[in-house]
Amino acid sequence: MGHKLRKLARYYRPYRGLFFADLFFAVLGAGVTLAIPLIVRYITTNVITLPGSEALGIILKLGAVMAGMVAVECFCNFFIAYFGHIMGAKIEHDMRNEIFGHYQKLSFAFYDNQKVGQLLSRITTDLFDISELLHHGPEDVVISLMKFIGSFVILFAINPTLTLITFAFIPVIVVYAFFLNKKMKVAFKRNRARIADINSQIEDSLSGIRAVKSFGNEEIEMKKFRRGNERFVQSKRTSYWYMGWYNSGLGAMTTLVTIVVLVAGAGLITAKGMAVTDLVTFLLYINNFTEPVKKLITFTEQFQNGYTGYERFLEILAVEPDIVDAPDAVGMDKARGDVQFDNVSFKYEEKQETVLSHIDLRVNAGDYIAIVGSSGGGKTTLCSLIPRFYDVDSGRILLDGVDIRKIKLKDLRSQIGIVQQDVYLFAENIMENIRYGRPDATDEEVVEAARLANAHEFIEQLPEGYLTDIGQRGVKLSGGQKQRLSIARVFLKNPPILIFDEATSALDNESEKIVQHSMEALAKGRTTFVIAHRLSTIRNAKRILVLTSKGIEEEGTHEELLARGGVYAKLYQGR
């Protein structure tokens, strides 16, 4: 835990000035709070015994001093509340940048086993709780300890006996708090997991809202949500049970302290062992003694929330990206496009079956290769290995004779353009969605890419042309239109290698013809891999590979493979 806390403390470094200023004003404010009862004691003990006019003059002066001290305390509290929260927000900003940057580095293998809602929870709710801890934690501890120790020293100087009676409650409070703290930590960790589950459920349901409504399954989604929501309430119930005992128990103890002080003080007064003014001072300081205890209660709750969130934050940062640049990786400005699979085998996870086994394949620059086979045969997997979305388990893949694991990842992926069946478009306008292919492209280059992809005409007919907002995931566009925007992106990127992953399988015949024409225009002069679901779309390919669980089982032209009467012929006849 100590190591984790030291790592957490490093987030203060860029804001050391603000941090120490925050602590300074926290100490100053606490000092003012401790000083005011001493002035009151001085007035009640010494000043009121003076002649009337003299006493009044001193009381007015001391009243002005106390009013000034209250103004100082007010400023201190404002500084802590405003600038302290600003510091917390900046730290939260830095941590959010760090975790989002880490998300960007993690590979497909990580996201295959994660829910977006869970990841979202770690970048929102958890980080807010961490920033609250980093802001309030140090100042609350400093203020509490200063008031607590200061009260003890001052009260001990006034009356040691009553002070020791008062502070005898501390061991009981510490034991009580320690026991319930452990219980609360477990409960708060469970709360974090439950709220992440709810976020994941909401994200999943809202992302698929069209499927939900098309099947009329709103009630089913509501039931799923209610189940998760009930589990969240149950976990909250447990944490609130312990929190209730924690707060009520400590609240009762602090009230009991006041009663004990009053009773014991009254006894001492009657025994002539204490002055009434000293008992008044003790009662004024009771607040300075009990308030730190209450602050530490709040801090403990805050610490449980924040530290639990921080542990979850560290869990993500501890996940090492499994696709990274090799120490001796080289750059590659522009590849020719020669691709070679050399005895490549791959499976997604250790316990799963091998998807690709001992694949040997050579594709020369500019070749147009079609890959067919039954569903689950590894077609998409084969092409996903080229840009290193996953790394091979054995063998190697070469680009222009260089092992792709020895090429810088950014340079490798800049050589490859991918058009998938499921096009992802961002909730921005068309211009920015196409520009995603090359962020530094000019508007003119974006328009030219759209022309090449046969998309310019339909874009111009939209209400705001290239500035039309297309909605989340491009819901305002047809499948064919989205696919042409995807192709325009790749035209803009202008890579030497293309991968078409069943890019037309979800389109109607008319849209398929337009998109097919765009794809053929894009493929000219480039090394192209086409994963085909509809075999009619690749009849003219000069080289067709038939991929099965046994590997590349057949290879040839459409006519050659039909004549062979093997796997391809059966696939074609059963299309």
PyMOL commands that set and color helices and strands:
alter all, ss='L'
color gray80, all
select helices_A, chain A and resi 2-45+47-49+52-105+108-111+116-123+125-158+160-167+170-207+209-214+218-270+276-317+379-384+404-406+409-414+430-435+443-452+456-460+465-467+472-474+479-493+509-523+535-538+558-564+567-573
alter helices_A, ss='H'
color red, helices_A
select strands_A, chain A and resi 339-346+356-363+368-372+394-399+402-403+416-420+497-501+527-531+543-548+551-556
alter strands_A, ss='S'
color yellow, strands_A
deselect
rebuild
show_as cartoon
